[in-house]
């Protein structure tokens, strides 16, 4: 029944996957001709207001974003570090736009909670030998180090860091811990700390059922994209059931202030800006005797009220 409903939604164009959303948003005339629910499962924007403002779409539009706000991910880690006794941190990132912006965002977050970033180390793009940088981290005296590396650079760094026993002396952390990264790094990822968009090991019935079914079907641990897509479907179908319809004019109000217990716990689709309010997770990678690769384990959970930005804003001034 649900698969049939999805086919009806797609062919009727009452719900548009966000892969096609940008094209529609760039054509307001076409968008106005057909009532459309733009339902985002993993779209990377700070909050729904980012798109509403950029495209001059009214707040009451059919744009709905289910996953955690991107800014909330950084806030989860910052809240965790706020409670840490450590005052001084160091950061290492790749010397290009993403690496520098990631380090800058981390510095902004920890400065706001009264911590210090004592040094920023940037490595050349494509760097293969990290021995000098690892030595510099160890000599800094910092007990916590933020890492902004991806792909082969991350694999090279973490492999060499383990050889130098850096994780035994310094807590390594990153903004987002994803299963795909854990799979790539293997045992070298053990001990890595960071935020998580979805946690495979989250011990609630809704997630256990999903995780077991995913493992049985695909023979691999679901990553954050899988968890967030599944949560989006749970919310979407809950909205359809509440509205008892797939008509956009009925679905939009049904989605507003809808509360669902998903694979990520309680989520609220708030009315004011159609942003999903999700819990925040801080995790640490651990070895597993049950699975063929390490997994992320939750060390702290933050309520959706703590980590979701204010309505139609990227700030937390209303707290």
Wavefront OBJ file of the C-alpha trace (Angstrom):
o trace
v 0.000 0.000 0.000
v 2.777 2.408 0.924
v 4.760 1.659 -2.250
v 1.578 2.295 -4.253
v 1.101 5.601 -2.420
v 4.669 6.630 -3.288
v 4.025 5.906 -6.970
v 0.857 7.994 -6.864
v 2.716 10.848 -5.191
v 5.480 10.798 -7.783
v 3.292 10.514 -10.868
v 0.859 13.102 -9.513
v 3.726 15.518 -8.726
v 2.156 16.351 -5.370
v 5.427 15.416 -3.713
v 8.722 16.206 -5.372
v 12.038 14.592 -4.335
v 14.575 17.268 -3.458
v 16.891 16.106 -6.248
v 14.379 17.851 -8.509
v 13.574 20.592 -6.011
v 16.274 23.021 -7.124
v 15.004 23.013 -10.705
v 11.463 23.672 -9.518
v 12.560 26.377 -7.093
v 14.363 28.171 -9.911
v 11.096 28.280 -11.863
v 8.545 30.008 -9.578
v 6.008 30.181 -12.420
v 6.028 26.411 -12.841
v 5.983 25.925 -9.066
v 2.880 28.094 -8.756
v 1.013 26.056 -11.373
v 1.192 22.764 -9.484
v 0.656 22.351 -5.731
v 3.927 20.746 -4.672
v 5.251 19.360 -1.422
v 9.056 19.621 -1.457
v 10.053 17.086 1.172
v 13.736 17.120 2.120
v 15.313 14.059 3.722
v 19.017 14.966 3.673
v 19.283 18.449 2.131
v 22.310 20.296 3.542
v 21.029 23.704 4.641
v 21.249 25.347 8.037
v 17.484 25.385 8.375
v 14.506 25.531 6.141
v 14.590 29.349 6.286
v 17.761 29.257 4.183
v 15.848 28.061 1.154
v 12.666 30.007 1.915
v 14.645 33.253 2.061
v 16.915 32.531 -0.917
v 14.048 31.666 -3.241
v 11.555 34.121 -1.718
v 9.119 31.327 -0.958
v 6.474 32.109 1.669
v 6.680 30.418 5.051
v 3.394 28.622 4.427
v 4.870 26.901 1.365
v 5.125 23.156 0.899
v 8.847 23.013 1.667
v 9.430 20.592 4.551
v 12.835 19.544 5.930
v 12.882 16.464 8.124
v 16.557 15.918 9.149
v 18.557 17.654 11.834
v 19.570 21.232 11.047
v 23.238 21.286 9.988
v 24.134 23.930 12.572
v 22.681 21.672 15.282
v 25.346 19.050 14.544
v 28.153 21.425 15.505
v 26.161 22.600 18.531
v 25.887 19.021 19.861
v 29.669 18.648 19.894
v 30.108 22.123 21.398
v 27.697 21.299 24.243
v 29.657 18.134 24.945
v 32.987 19.971 25.002
v 31.512 22.671 27.226
v 31.269 20.091 30.011
v 34.843 18.925 29.426
v 37.476 19.988 31.982
v 39.872 20.720 29.106
v 40.278 24.398 28.214
v 42.716 24.272 25.308
v 42.235 22.577 21.949
v 44.207 22.235 18.737
v 42.930 21.695 15.186
v 44.348 20.104 12.052
v 42.743 20.504 8.645
v 43.431 20.188 4.953
v 44.658 23.462 3.443
v 41.734 24.216 1.164
v 38.275 25.757 1.460
v 36.434 22.959 3.299
v 39.278 22.216 5.709
v 39.729 25.866 6.650
v 35.986 26.586 6.950
v 35.504 23.497 9.106
v 38.305 24.542 11.466
v 36.942 28.106 11.540
v 33.473 26.814 12.473
v 34.968 24.677 15.238
v 36.923 27.656 16.586
v 33.773 29.771 16.629
v 31.857 27.103 18.534
v 34.456 26.481 21.234
v 35.215 30.188 21.674
v 31.519 30.732 22.359
v 31.693 28.219 25.238
v 34.790 29.746 26.795
v 37.425 27.382 25.379
v 40.625 28.194 23.483
v 41.950 27.014 20.134
v 45.671 27.306 20.777
v 46.882 26.313 17.314
v 45.591 25.626 13.792
v 47.633 23.271 11.621
v 46.954 23.019 7.885
v 48.323 20.225 5.716
v 48.870 20.431 1.933
v 46.141 18.938 -0.237
v 47.068 15.348 -1.089
v 49.618 15.137 1.714
v 50.843 11.608 2.494
v 53.366 11.982 5.330
v 51.816 13.268 8.579
v 54.689 12.496 10.940
v 55.719 16.154 11.337
v 52.147 17.230 12.041
v 51.514 14.402 14.491
v 54.686 15.334 16.367
v 53.524 18.948 16.513
v 50.173 17.870 17.991
v 51.899 15.774 20.660
v 54.288 18.591 21.538
v 51.456 21.139 21.806
v 50.328 19.775 25.157
v 46.685 19.820 24.045
v 44.576 16.861 25.129
v 41.957 17.285 22.401
v 42.479 17.707 18.652
v 39.840 18.502 16.041
v 40.475 16.859 12.642
v 39.135 18.184 9.320
v 40.421 15.704 6.729
v 38.580 13.567 4.188
v 39.188 10.604 1.919
v 42.779 9.464 1.387
v 44.052 12.290 3.580
v 41.977 11.067 6.530
v 43.045 7.465 5.963
v 46.697 8.459 5.841
v 46.525 10.621 8.942
v 44.622 8.193 11.176
v 46.759 5.252 10.109
v 49.958 7.115 10.979
v 48.403 8.578 14.144
v 47.785 5.042 15.427
v 51.377 4.060 14.597
v 52.604 6.998 16.704
v 50.046 6.095 19.420
v 48.581 9.582 19.193
v 45.027 8.450 20.187
v 46.436 7.225 23.513
v 47.654 10.726 24.335
v 45.168 13.000 22.580
v 41.401 12.742 22.079
v 40.856 12.996 18.328
v 37.501 14.404 17.214
v 35.670 15.447 14.091
v 32.390 17.202 13.338
v 30.488 14.172 12.029
v 31.200 10.486 12.612
v 29.649 8.458 9.781
v 29.695 4.694 9.308
v 31.116 5.121 5.816
v 34.141 6.889 7.320
v 34.467 4.212 10.018
v 34.354 1.533 7.337
v 37.065 3.322 5.366
v 39.354 3.861 8.377
v 38.744 0.450 9.944
v 40.321 -0.108 13.356
v 42.224 3.185 13.005
v 38.917 4.961 13.703
v 38.548 3.450 17.195
v 38.349 6.180 19.824
v 37.299 8.943 17.380
v 34.762 11.356 18.908
v 32.180 13.487 17.124
v 28.550 14.281 16.413
v 26.329 11.891 14.480
v 23.295 12.496 12.294
v 22.079 8.921 12.829
v 23.389 6.243 15.199
v 23.070 2.611 14.162
v 23.478 1.410 17.775
v 20.732 3.691 19.195
v 18.812 1.290 21.436
v 15.128 2.011 20.840
v 12.566 -0.365 19.256
v 12.041 1.747 16.135
v 15.746 1.805 15.315
v 16.420 -1.812 16.230
v 13.679 -2.950 13.853
v 15.034 -0.785 11.034
v 18.697 -1.719 11.635
v 17.983 -5.451 11.732
v 15.929 -5.288 8.532
v 18.618 -3.196 6.785
v 21.378 -5.625 7.785
v 19.358 -8.590 6.603
v 18.626 -6.961 3.246
v 21.927 -5.241 2.410
v 24.469 -7.136 4.531
v 26.019 -3.904 5.813
v 25.537 -1.416 8.629
v 23.264 1.505 7.662
v 24.945 4.899 7.426
v 23.469 8.295 8.374
v 21.922 8.805 4.929
v 20.031 5.523 5.282
v 18.778 6.408 8.753
v 17.692 9.912 7.797
v 15.960 8.729 4.619
v 14.050 6.125 6.610
v 13.105 8.708 9.236
v 11.863 11.012 6.472
v 9.621 8.242 5.167
v 8.273 7.583 8.668
v 7.376 11.258 9.012
v 5.937 11.485 5.533
v 3.655 8.492 5.995
v 2.596 9.739 9.425
v 1.586 12.984 7.734
v -0.350 11.111 5.054
v -2.150 9.064 7.690
v -2.962 12.180 9.736
v -4.264 14.020 6.676
v -5.937 10.878 5.328
v -4.932 12.248 1.958
v -2.036 12.863 -0.410
v -3.381 16.244 -1.482
v -0.825 18.958 -0.813
v -3.395 21.363 0.630
v -4.188 18.756 3.289
v -0.683 17.352 3.739
v 1.015 20.651 4.591
v -1.157 21.491 7.639
v -1.022 17.828 8.693
v 2.783 17.985 8.716
v 2.856 21.126 10.855
v 3.647 20.340 14.514
v 3.536 16.625 13.695
v 5.403 14.529 16.267
v 6.814 11.118 15.356
v 9.036 8.680 17.236
v 11.500 7.699 14.531
v 14.710 5.671 14.216
v 16.428 8.729 15.705
v 13.961 9.146 18.535
v 11.340 11.918 18.846
v 11.139 14.392 15.966
v 8.853 17.419 15.704
v 8.019 19.027 12.360
v 7.572 22.520 13.731
v 4.965 24.763 12.166
v 6.830 28.073 12.194
v 9.381 27.204 9.494
v 8.826 23.538 8.606
v 12.181 22.517 10.100
v 12.377 19.119 11.774
v 13.517 19.266 15.400
v 15.756 16.253 16.103
v 17.786 15.045 19.049
v 21.543 15.530 18.939
v 24.056 12.710 19.428
v 27.715 12.723 20.378
v 29.374 9.377 19.698
v 32.665 7.574 20.095
v 33.895 4.816 17.787
v 34.423 1.467 19.500
v 35.521 -2.015 18.452
v 32.697 -4.511 18.019
v 32.655 -8.268 18.522
v 29.201 -8.454 16.925
v 29.964 -6.683 13.647
v 32.889 -6.933 11.180
v 33.789 -3.257 11.610
v 33.896 -0.735 14.477
v 30.666 1.109 15.297
v 29.723 4.447 16.824
v 28.382 4.309 20.368
v 26.436 7.149 21.977
v 28.213 8.974 24.788
v 25.710 11.841 25.103
v 22.238 12.669 23.807
v 20.898 16.229 23.659
v 17.233 17.145 23.397
v 15.864 18.681 20.224
v 15.095 21.869 22.178
v 18.789 22.233 23.067
v 20.251 21.918 19.598
v 17.721 23.160 17.024
v 18.197 26.803 15.921
v 15.489 29.368 16.584
v 12.559 29.546 14.208
v 13.409 31.120 10.840
v 16.925 31.714 12.094
v 20.401 30.194 12.414
v 20.825 31.608 15.922
v 20.003 30.442 19.443
v 19.086 33.857 20.867
v 15.640 32.671 21.889
v 17.039 30.204 24.457
l 1 2 3 4 5 6 7 8 9 10 11 12 13 14 15 16 17 18 19 20 21 22 23 24 25 26 27 28 29 30 31 32 33 34 35 36 37 38 39 40 41 42 43 44 45 46 47 48 49 50 51 52 53 54 55 56 57 58 59 60 61 62 63 64 65 66 67 68 69 70 71 72 73 74 75 76 77 78 79 80 81 82 83 84 85 86 87 88 89 90 91 92 93 94 95 96 97 98 99 100 101 102 103 104 105 106 107 108 109 110 111 112 113 114 115 116 117 118 119 120 121 122 123 124 125 126 127 128 129 130 131 132 133 134 135 136 137 138 139 140 141 142 143 144 145 146 147 148 149 150 151 152 153 154 155 156 157 158 159 160 161 162 163 164 165 166 167 168 169 170 171 172 173 174 175 176 177 178 179 180 181 182 183 184 185 186 187 188 189 190 191 192 193 194 195 196 197 198 199 200 201 202 203 204 205 206 207 208 209 210 211 212 213 214 215 216 217 218 219 220 221 222 223 224 225 226 227 228 229 230 231 232 233 234 235 236 237 238 239 240 241 242 243 244 245 246 247 248 249 250 251 252 253 254 255 256 257 258 259 260 261 262 263 264 265 266 267 268 269 270 271 272 273 274 275 276 277 278 279 280 281 282 283 284 285 286 287 288 289 290 291 292 293 294 295 296 297 298 299 300 301 302 303 304 305 306 307 308 309 310 311 312 313 314 315 316 317 318 319
